[in-house]
Structure formats: structure tokens, C-alpha cells
Amino acid sequence: MQHVISASFLAFSFFLVSVGVVLTVIANTDIPSFKMGPVSITYKGNSEENSSGD
């Protein structure tokens, strides 16, 4: 029974360390922002067709 407890504790510790490494890498990475601005939220269509004035 002692080996099961120590194996579970070792697996849990490894999991926490792995999650900590992943979160640290994500926090230190310069992730680009994919937000395009308020204009891209609404669909304007083809601007050449809409600006002809017909």
C-alpha cells in the first residue's frame, strides 16, 4: 500500500510541475493579439461595389 501512495503522490507532483512549466512558458511568450478592431466585427461587404453610387 505504501508504494501505491508514493506512486500517486509522485504522479500528482509530476502533473503539477508540468502544469507550472506550461503556464510559465505561456506567460513568458509574446503571443500576438488577433483582435482586428471594431470595423471587422460588422460585415461591410465588398467596398468597391458599395462605393459606386449606383
CHARMM internal coordinates of N, CA and C (Angstrom, degrees):
IC EDIT
DIST 1 N 1 CA 1.4451
DIST 1 CA 1 C 1.5333
ANGL 1 N 1 CA 1 C 111.24
DIST 1 C 2 N 1.2861
ANGL 1 CA 1 C 2 N 117.46
DIHE 1 N 1 CA 1 C 2 N -32.45
DIST 2 N 2 CA 1.4586
ANGL 1 C 2 N 2 CA 121.40
DIHE 1 CA 1 C 2 N 2 CA 179.77
DIST 2 CA 2 C 1.5179
ANGL 2 N 2 CA 2 C 111.53
DIHE 1 C 2 N 2 CA 2 C -63.66
DIST 2 C 3 N 1.3445
ANGL 2 CA 2 C 3 N 117.34
DIHE 2 N 2 CA 2 C 3 N -35.80
DIST 3 N 3 CA 1.4640
ANGL 2 C 3 N 3 CA 120.94
DIHE 2 CA 2 C 3 N 3 CA -179.63
DIST 3 CA 3 C 1.5285
ANGL 3 N 3 CA 3 C 110.88
DIHE 2 C 3 N 3 CA 3 C -69.69
DIST 3 C 4 N 1.3354
ANGL 3 CA 3 C 4 N 116.47
DIHE 3 N 3 CA 3 C 4 N -34.25
DIST 4 N 4 CA 1.4634
ANGL 3 C 4 N 4 CA 119.64
DIHE 3 CA 3 C 4 N 4 CA 178.85
DIST 4 CA 4 C 1.5194
ANGL 4 N 4 CA 4 C 110.47
DIHE 3 C 4 N 4 CA 4 C -67.17
DIST 4 C 5 N 1.3172
ANGL 4 CA 4 C 5 N 116.55
DIHE 4 N 4 CA 4 C 5 N -42.05
DIST 5 N 5 CA 1.4640
ANGL 4 C 5 N 5 CA 120.49
DIHE 4 CA 4 C 5 N 5 CA -179.77
DIST 5 CA 5 C 1.5268
ANGL 5 N 5 CA 5 C 110.40
DIHE 4 C 5 N 5 CA 5 C -66.57
DIST 5 C 6 N 1.3163
ANGL 5 CA 5 C 6 N 117.09
DIHE 5 N 5 CA 5 C 6 N -44.50
DIST 6 N 6 CA 1.4615
ANGL 5 C 6 N 6 CA 119.29
DIHE 5 CA 5 C 6 N 6 CA -179.03
DIST 6 CA 6 C 1.5245
ANGL 6 N 6 CA 6 C 111.32
DIHE 5 C 6 N 6 CA 6 C -69.04
DIST 6 C 7 N 1.3364
ANGL 6 CA 6 C 7 N 117.92
DIHE 6 N 6 CA 6 C 7 N -34.04
DIST 7 N 7 CA 1.4619
ANGL 6 C 7 N 7 CA 120.35
DIHE 6 CA 6 C 7 N 7 CA 177.01
DIST 7 CA 7 C 1.5289
ANGL 7 N 7 CA 7 C 110.46
DIHE 6 C 7 N 7 CA 7 C -67.93
DIST 7 C 8 N 1.3173
ANGL 7 CA 7 C 8 N 117.11
DIHE 7 N 7 CA 7 C 8 N -39.82
DIST 8 N 8 CA 1.4597
ANGL 7 C 8 N 8 CA 120.57
DIHE 7 CA 7 C 8 N 8 CA 177.94
DIST 8 CA 8 C 1.5256
ANGL 8 N 8 CA 8 C 110.71
DIHE 7 C 8 N 8 CA 8 C -65.50
DIST 8 C 9 N 1.3164
ANGL 8 CA 8 C 9 N 116.58
DIHE 8 N 8 CA 8 C 9 N -42.90
DIST 9 N 9 CA 1.4539
ANGL 8 C 9 N 9 CA 120.56
DIHE 8 CA 8 C 9 N 9 CA 178.58
DIST 9 CA 9 C 1.5250
ANGL 9 N 9 CA 9 C 111.05
DIHE 8 C 9 N 9 CA 9 C -63.90
DIST 9 C 10 N 1.3277
ANGL 9 CA 9 C 10 N 116.92
DIHE 9 N 9 CA 9 C 10 N -40.64
DIST 10 N 10 CA 1.4620
ANGL 9 C 10 N 10 CA 120.98
DIHE 9 CA 9 C 10 N 10 CA 178.66
DIST 10 CA 10 C 1.5319
ANGL 10 N 10 CA 10 C 110.85
DIHE 9 C 10 N 10 CA 10 C -65.30
DIST 10 C 11 N 1.3282
ANGL 10 CA 10 C 11 N 117.56
DIHE 10 N 10 CA 10 C 11 N -41.33
DIST 11 N 11 CA 1.4611
ANGL 10 C 11 N 11 CA 120.80
DIHE 10 CA 10 C 11 N 11 CA 178.59
DIST 11 CA 11 C 1.5279
ANGL 11 N 11 CA 11 C 111.05
DIHE 10 C 11 N 11 CA 11 C -66.03
DIST 11 C 12 N 1.3187
ANGL 11 CA 11 C 12 N 117.07
DIHE 11 N 11 CA 11 C 12 N -41.85
DIST 12 N 12 CA 1.4524
ANGL 11 C 12 N 12 CA 121.09
DIHE 11 CA 11 C 12 N 12 CA 178.56
DIST 12 CA 12 C 1.5283
ANGL 12 N 12 CA 12 C 111.07
DIHE 11 C 12 N 12 CA 12 C -65.40
DIST 12 C 13 N 1.3181
ANGL 12 CA 12 C 13 N 116.47
DIHE 12 N 12 CA 12 C 13 N -40.59
DIST 13 N 13 CA 1.4621
ANGL 12 C 13 N 13 CA 120.15
DIHE 12 CA 12 C 13 N 13 CA 178.10
DIST 13 CA 13 C 1.5233
ANGL 13 N 13 CA 13 C 111.00
DIHE 12 C 13 N 13 CA 13 C -64.77
DIST 13 C 14 N 1.3182
ANGL 13 CA 13 C 14 N 116.56
DIHE 13 N 13 CA 13 C 14 N -41.28
DIST 14 N 14 CA 1.4626
ANGL 13 C 14 N 14 CA 120.78
DIHE 13 CA 13 C 14 N 14 CA 177.55
DIST 14 CA 14 C 1.5279
ANGL 14 N 14 CA 14 C 110.58
DIHE 13 C 14 N 14 CA 14 C -62.70
DIST 14 C 15 N 1.3236
ANGL 14 CA 14 C 15 N 117.31
DIHE 14 N 14 CA 14 C 15 N -40.49
DIST 15 N 15 CA 1.4615
ANGL 14 C 15 N 15 CA 121.79
DIHE 14 CA 14 C 15 N 15 CA 177.99
DIST 15 CA 15 C 1.5243
ANGL 15 N 15 CA 15 C 111.11
DIHE 14 C 15 N 15 CA 15 C -62.06
DIST 15 C 16 N 1.3323
ANGL 15 CA 15 C 16 N 116.94
DIHE 15 N 15 CA 15 C 16 N -46.37
DIST 16 N 16 CA 1.4578
ANGL 15 C 16 N 16 CA 120.06
DIHE 15 CA 15 C 16 N 16 CA -179.82
DIST 16 CA 16 C 1.5228
ANGL 16 N 16 CA 16 C 111.96
DIHE 15 C 16 N 16 CA 16 C -64.27
DIST 16 C 17 N 1.3134
ANGL 16 CA 16 C 17 N 117.14
DIHE 16 N 16 CA 16 C 17 N -40.41
DIST 17 N 17 CA 1.4596
ANGL 16 C 17 N 17 CA 120.42
DIHE 16 CA 16 C 17 N 17 CA 178.25
DIST 17 CA 17 C 1.5289
ANGL 17 N 17 CA 17 C 110.11
DIHE 16 C 17 N 17 CA 17 C -64.89
DIST 17 C 18 N 1.3305
ANGL 17 CA 17 C 18 N 117.12
DIHE 17 N 17 CA 17 C 18 N -40.66
DIST 18 N 18 CA 1.4657
ANGL 17 C 18 N 18 CA 120.75
DIHE 17 CA 17 C 18 N 18 CA 178.96
DIST 18 CA 18 C 1.5235
ANGL 18 N 18 CA 18 C 111.17
DIHE 17 C 18 N 18 CA 18 C -64.10
DIST 18 C 19 N 1.3206
ANGL 18 CA 18 C 19 N 117.24
DIHE 18 N 18 CA 18 C 19 N -43.48
DIST 19 N 19 CA 1.4643
ANGL 18 C 19 N 19 CA 120.96
DIHE 18 CA 18 C 19 N 19 CA 178.09
DIST 19 CA 19 C 1.5260
ANGL 19 N 19 CA 19 C 109.69
DIHE 18 C 19 N 19 CA 19 C -63.87
DIST 19 C 20 N 1.3014
ANGL 19 CA 19 C 20 N 117.48
DIHE 19 N 19 CA 19 C 20 N -40.00
DIST 20 N 20 CA 1.4612
ANGL 19 C 20 N 20 CA 120.50
DIHE 19 CA 19 C 20 N 20 CA 178.04
DIST 20 CA 20 C 1.5203
ANGL 20 N 20 CA 20 C 112.33
DIHE 19 C 20 N 20 CA 20 C -62.95
DIST 20 C 21 N 1.3243
ANGL 20 CA 20 C 21 N 116.90
DIHE 20 N 20 CA 20 C 21 N -41.10
DIST 21 N 21 CA 1.4662
ANGL 20 C 21 N 21 CA 120.51
DIHE 20 CA 20 C 21 N 21 CA 178.05
DIST 21 CA 21 C 1.5265
ANGL 21 N 21 CA 21 C 110.64
DIHE 20 C 21 N 21 CA 21 C -64.80
DIST 21 C 22 N 1.3252
ANGL 21 CA 21 C 22 N 116.50
DIHE 21 N 21 CA 21 C 22 N -44.31
DIST 22 N 22 CA 1.4708
ANGL 21 C 22 N 22 CA 120.18
DIHE 21 CA 21 C 22 N 22 CA -179.44
DIST 22 CA 22 C 1.5297
ANGL 22 N 22 CA 22 C 110.45
DIHE 21 C 22 N 22 CA 22 C -63.35
DIST 22 C 23 N 1.3287
ANGL 22 CA 22 C 23 N 117.78
DIHE 22 N 22 CA 22 C 23 N -45.39
DIST 23 N 23 CA 1.4570
ANGL 22 C 23 N 23 CA 120.16
DIHE 22 CA 22 C 23 N 23 CA 179.41
DIST 23 CA 23 C 1.5279
ANGL 23 N 23 CA 23 C 112.01
DIHE 22 C 23 N 23 CA 23 C -65.07
DIST 23 C 24 N 1.3221
ANGL 23 CA 23 C 24 N 117.64
DIHE 23 N 23 CA 23 C 24 N -35.16
DIST 24 N 24 CA 1.4611
ANGL 23 C 24 N 24 CA 120.85
DIHE 23 CA 23 C 24 N 24 CA 177.48
DIST 24 CA 24 C 1.5232
ANGL 24 N 24 CA 24 C 110.96
DIHE 23 C 24 N 24 CA 24 C -66.94
DIST 24 C 25 N 1.3297
ANGL 24 CA 24 C 25 N 116.69
DIHE 24 N 24 CA 24 C 25 N -41.83
DIST 25 N 25 CA 1.4655
ANGL 24 C 25 N 25 CA 120.25
DIHE 24 CA 24 C 25 N 25 CA 178.29
DIST 25 CA 25 C 1.5222
ANGL 25 N 25 CA 25 C 110.57
DIHE 24 C 25 N 25 CA 25 C -64.57
DIST 25 C 26 N 1.3302
ANGL 25 CA 25 C 26 N 117.29
DIHE 25 N 25 CA 25 C 26 N -42.43
DIST 26 N 26 CA 1.4609
ANGL 25 C 26 N 26 CA 120.56
DIHE 25 CA 25 C 26 N 26 CA 179.01
DIST 26 CA 26 C 1.5340
ANGL 26 N 26 CA 26 C 110.48
DIHE 25 C 26 N 26 CA 26 C -64.52
DIST 26 C 27 N 1.3187
ANGL 26 CA 26 C 27 N 117.01
DIHE 26 N 26 CA 26 C 27 N -39.70
DIST 27 N 27 CA 1.4638
ANGL 26 C 27 N 27 CA 120.04
DIHE 26 CA 26 C 27 N 27 CA -178.69
DIST 27 CA 27 C 1.5209
ANGL 27 N 27 CA 27 C 111.72
DIHE 26 C 27 N 27 CA 27 C -67.93
DIST 27 C 28 N 1.3238
ANGL 27 CA 27 C 28 N 117.93
DIHE 27 N 27 CA 27 C 28 N -31.64
DIST 28 N 28 CA 1.4625
ANGL 27 C 28 N 28 CA 121.16
DIHE 27 CA 27 C 28 N 28 CA -176.77
DIST 28 CA 28 C 1.5179
ANGL 28 N 28 CA 28 C 112.86
DIHE 27 C 28 N 28 CA 28 C -92.32
DIST 28 C 29 N 1.3192
ANGL 28 CA 28 C 29 N 118.21
DIHE 28 N 28 CA 28 C 29 N -4.33
DIST 29 N 29 CA 1.4564
ANGL 28 C 29 N 29 CA 121.51
DIHE 28 CA 28 C 29 N 29 CA -178.93
DIST 29 CA 29 C 1.5209
ANGL 29 N 29 CA 29 C 109.45
DIHE 28 C 29 N 29 CA 29 C -87.62
DIST 29 C 30 N 1.3304
ANGL 29 CA 29 C 30 N 115.72
DIHE 29 N 29 CA 29 C 30 N 139.23
DIST 30 N 30 CA 1.4588
ANGL 29 C 30 N 30 CA 121.05
DIHE 29 CA 29 C 30 N 30 CA 177.94
DIST 30 CA 30 C 1.5217
ANGL 30 N 30 CA 30 C 108.14
DIHE 29 C 30 N 30 CA 30 C -86.22
DIST 30 C 31 N 1.3327
ANGL 30 CA 30 C 31 N 115.86
DIHE 30 N 30 CA 30 C 31 N 90.06
DIST 31 N 31 CA 1.4588
ANGL 30 C 31 N 31 CA 121.08
DIHE 30 CA 30 C 31 N 31 CA -177.99
DIST 31 CA 31 C 1.5213
ANGL 31 N 31 CA 31 C 108.18
DIHE 30 C 31 N 31 CA 31 C -84.97
DIST 31 C 32 N 1.3442
ANGL 31 CA 31 C 32 N 117.94
DIHE 31 N 31 CA 31 C 32 N 127.84
DIST 32 N 32 CA 1.4610
ANGL 31 C 32 N 32 CA 119.48
DIHE 31 CA 31 C 32 N 32 CA -179.76
DIST 32 CA 32 C 1.5240
ANGL 32 N 32 CA 32 C 111.34
DIHE 31 C 32 N 32 CA 32 C -70.45
DIST 32 C 33 N 1.3117
ANGL 32 CA 32 C 33 N 115.35
DIHE 32 N 32 CA 32 C 33 N 151.20
DIST 33 N 33 CA 1.4540
ANGL 32 C 33 N 33 CA 120.48
DIHE 32 CA 32 C 33 N 33 CA 177.48
DIST 33 CA 33 C 1.5209
ANGL 33 N 33 CA 33 C 108.39
DIHE 32 C 33 N 33 CA 33 C -87.65
DIST 33 C 34 N 1.3274
ANGL 33 CA 33 C 34 N 116.41
DIHE 33 N 33 CA 33 C 34 N 128.59
DIST 34 N 34 CA 1.4539
ANGL 33 C 34 N 34 CA 120.91
DIHE 33 CA 33 C 34 N 34 CA -179.42
DIST 34 CA 34 C 1.5230
ANGL 34 N 34 CA 34 C 111.86
DIHE 33 C 34 N 34 CA 34 C -95.48
DIST 34 C 35 N 1.3339
ANGL 34 CA 34 C 35 N 117.48
DIHE 34 N 34 CA 34 C 35 N 8.57
DIST 35 N 35 CA 1.4517
ANGL 34 C 35 N 35 CA 120.94
DIHE 34 CA 34 C 35 N 35 CA 179.58
DIST 35 CA 35 C 1.5307
ANGL 35 N 35 CA 35 C 108.56
DIHE 34 C 35 N 35 CA 35 C -74.00
DIST 35 C 36 N 1.3215
ANGL 35 CA 35 C 36 N 116.72
DIHE 35 N 35 CA 35 C 36 N 125.28
DIST 36 N 36 CA 1.4532
ANGL 35 C 36 N 36 CA 121.56
DIHE 35 CA 35 C 36 N 36 CA -174.06
DIST 36 CA 36 C 1.5290
ANGL 36 N 36 CA 36 C 112.57
DIHE 35 C 36 N 36 CA 36 C -93.82
DIST 36 C 37 N 1.2974
ANGL 36 CA 36 C 37 N 118.63
DIHE 36 N 36 CA 36 C 37 N -14.59
DIST 37 N 37 CA 1.4528
ANGL 36 C 37 N 37 CA 121.19
DIHE 36 CA 36 C 37 N 37 CA -178.99
DIST 37 CA 37 C 1.5133
ANGL 37 N 37 CA 37 C 110.75
DIHE 36 C 37 N 37 CA 37 C 112.81
DIST 37 C 38 N 1.3252
ANGL 37 CA 37 C 38 N 116.47
DIHE 37 N 37 CA 37 C 38 N 172.59
DIST 38 N 38 CA 1.4669
ANGL 37 C 38 N 38 CA 119.94
DIHE 37 CA 37 C 38 N 38 CA -174.62
DIST 38 CA 38 C 1.5198
ANGL 38 N 38 CA 38 C 113.94
DIHE 37 C 38 N 38 CA 38 C -70.07
DIST 38 C 39 N 1.3370
ANGL 38 CA 38 C 39 N 119.10
DIHE 38 N 38 CA 38 C 39 N -19.93
DIST 39 N 39 CA 1.4652
ANGL 38 C 39 N 39 CA 120.91
DIHE 38 CA 38 C 39 N 39 CA -176.94
DIST 39 CA 39 C 1.5221
ANGL 39 N 39 CA 39 C 110.61
DIHE 38 C 39 N 39 CA 39 C -70.64
DIST 39 C 40 N 1.3191
ANGL 39 CA 39 C 40 N 117.46
DIHE 39 N 39 CA 39 C 40 N -35.32
DIST 40 N 40 CA 1.4559
ANGL 39 C 40 N 40 CA 119.87
DIHE 39 CA 39 C 40 N 40 CA -175.66
DIST 40 CA 40 C 1.5254
ANGL 40 N 40 CA 40 C 112.68
DIHE 39 C 40 N 40 CA 40 C -77.34
DIST 40 C 41 N 1.3412
ANGL 40 CA 40 C 41 N 117.97
DIHE 40 N 40 CA 40 C 41 N -7.71
DIST 41 N 41 CA 1.4595
ANGL 40 C 41 N 41 CA 119.67
DIHE 40 CA 40 C 41 N 41 CA -179.12
DIST 41 CA 41 C 1.5265
ANGL 41 N 41 CA 41 C 109.80
DIHE 40 C 41 N 41 CA 41 C -71.65
DIST 41 C 42 N 1.3228
ANGL 41 CA 41 C 42 N 117.23
DIHE 41 N 41 CA 41 C 42 N -41.27
DIST 42 N 42 CA 1.4658
ANGL 41 C 42 N 42 CA 120.25
DIHE 41 CA 41 C 42 N 42 CA 178.83
DIST 42 CA 42 C 1.5175
ANGL 42 N 42 CA 42 C 108.91
DIHE 41 C 42 N 42 CA 42 C -97.58
DIST 42 C 43 N 1.3167
ANGL 42 CA 42 C 43 N 116.52
DIHE 42 N 42 CA 42 C 43 N 138.55
DIST 43 N 43 CA 1.4556
ANGL 42 C 43 N 43 CA 121.28
DIHE 42 CA 42 C 43 N 43 CA -178.37
DIST 43 CA 43 C 1.5242
ANGL 43 N 43 CA 43 C 108.90
DIHE 42 C 43 N 43 CA 43 C -81.90
DIST 43 C 44 N 1.3255
ANGL 43 CA 43 C 44 N 116.94
DIHE 43 N 43 CA 43 C 44 N 121.00
DIST 44 N 44 CA 1.4548
ANGL 43 C 44 N 44 CA 121.84
DIHE 43 CA 43 C 44 N 44 CA -177.27
DIST 44 CA 44 C 1.5286
ANGL 44 N 44 CA 44 C 111.96
DIHE 43 C 44 N 44 CA 44 C -95.55
DIST 44 C 45 N 1.3200
ANGL 44 CA 44 C 45 N 118.61
DIHE 44 N 44 CA 44 C 45 N -14.21
DIST 45 N 45 CA 1.4620
ANGL 44 C 45 N 45 CA 120.54
DIHE 44 CA 44 C 45 N 45 CA -176.38
DIST 45 CA 45 C 1.5143
ANGL 45 N 45 CA 45 C 110.51
DIHE 44 C 45 N 45 CA 45 C 81.09
DIST 45 C 46 N 1.3011
ANGL 45 CA 45 C 46 N 116.45
DIHE 45 N 45 CA 45 C 46 N -164.63
DIST 46 N 46 CA 1.4543
ANGL 45 C 46 N 46 CA 121.40
DIHE 45 CA 45 C 46 N 46 CA 179.91
DIST 46 CA 46 C 1.5239
ANGL 46 N 46 CA 46 C 108.72
DIHE 45 C 46 N 46 CA 46 C -81.66
DIST 46 C 47 N 1.3144
ANGL 46 CA 46 C 47 N 117.58
DIHE 46 N 46 CA 46 C 47 N 118.73
DIST 47 N 47 CA 1.4562
ANGL 46 C 47 N 47 CA 121.13
DIHE 46 CA 46 C 47 N 47 CA -173.83
DIST 47 CA 47 C 1.5312
ANGL 47 N 47 CA 47 C 111.92
DIHE 46 C 47 N 47 CA 47 C -68.84
DIST 47 C 48 N 1.3384
ANGL 47 CA 47 C 48 N 118.04
DIHE 47 N 47 CA 47 C 48 N -27.30
DIST 48 N 48 CA 1.4650
ANGL 47 C 48 N 48 CA 120.01
DIHE 47 CA 47 C 48 N 48 CA 178.63
DIST 48 CA 48 C 1.5304
ANGL 48 N 48 CA 48 C 111.31
DIHE 47 C 48 N 48 CA 48 C -69.14
DIST 48 C 49 N 1.3233
ANGL 48 CA 48 C 49 N 117.05
DIHE 48 N 48 CA 48 C 49 N -39.04
DIST 49 N 49 CA 1.4570
ANGL 48 C 49 N 49 CA 120.24
DIHE 48 CA 48 C 49 N 49 CA 178.79
DIST 49 CA 49 C 1.5293
ANGL 49 N 49 CA 49 C 111.66
DIHE 48 C 49 N 49 CA 49 C -69.36
DIST 49 C 50 N 1.3334
ANGL 49 CA 49 C 50 N 116.22
DIHE 49 N 49 CA 49 C 50 N -36.83
DIST 50 N 50 CA 1.4603
ANGL 49 C 50 N 50 CA 119.62
DIHE 49 CA 49 C 50 N 50 CA -176.03
DIST 50 CA 50 C 1.5367
ANGL 50 N 50 CA 50 C 111.89
DIHE 49 C 50 N 50 CA 50 C -79.00
DIST 50 C 51 N 1.3140
ANGL 50 CA 50 C 51 N 118.92
DIHE 50 N 50 CA 50 C 51 N -20.71
DIST 51 N 51 CA 1.4568
ANGL 50 C 51 N 51 CA 120.08
DIHE 50 CA 50 C 51 N 51 CA -176.21
DIST 51 CA 51 C 1.5178
ANGL 51 N 51 CA 51 C 113.15
DIHE 50 C 51 N 51 CA 51 C -95.22
DIST 51 C 52 N 1.3483
ANGL 51 CA 51 C 52 N 118.66
DIHE 51 N 51 CA 51 C 52 N 5.56
DIST 52 N 52 CA 1.4510
ANGL 51 C 52 N 52 CA 119.59
DIHE 51 CA 51 C 52 N 52 CA -177.86
DIST 52 CA 52 C 1.5174
ANGL 52 N 52 CA 52 C 112.48
DIHE 51 C 52 N 52 CA 52 C -72.77
DIST 52 C 53 N 1.3438
ANGL 52 CA 52 C 53 N 118.53
DIHE 52 N 52 CA 52 C 53 N -27.74
DIST 53 N 53 CA 1.4431
ANGL 52 C 53 N 53 CA 122.13
DIHE 52 CA 52 C 53 N 53 CA 176.42
DIST 53 CA 53 C 1.5196
ANGL 53 N 53 CA 53 C 114.18
DIHE 52 C 53 N 53 CA 53 C 83.94
DIST 53 C 54 N 1.3084
ANGL 53 CA 53 C 54 N 118.86
DIHE 53 N 53 CA 53 C 54 N 10.44
DIST 54 N 54 CA 1.4639
ANGL 53 C 54 N 54 CA 121.56
DIHE 53 CA 53 C 54 N 54 CA -178.99
DIST 54 CA 54 C 1.4935
ANGL 54 N 54 CA 54 C 111.14
DIHE 53 C 54 N 54 CA 54 C -78.38
END
COOR INIT
IC SEED 1 N 1 CA 1 C
IC BUILD
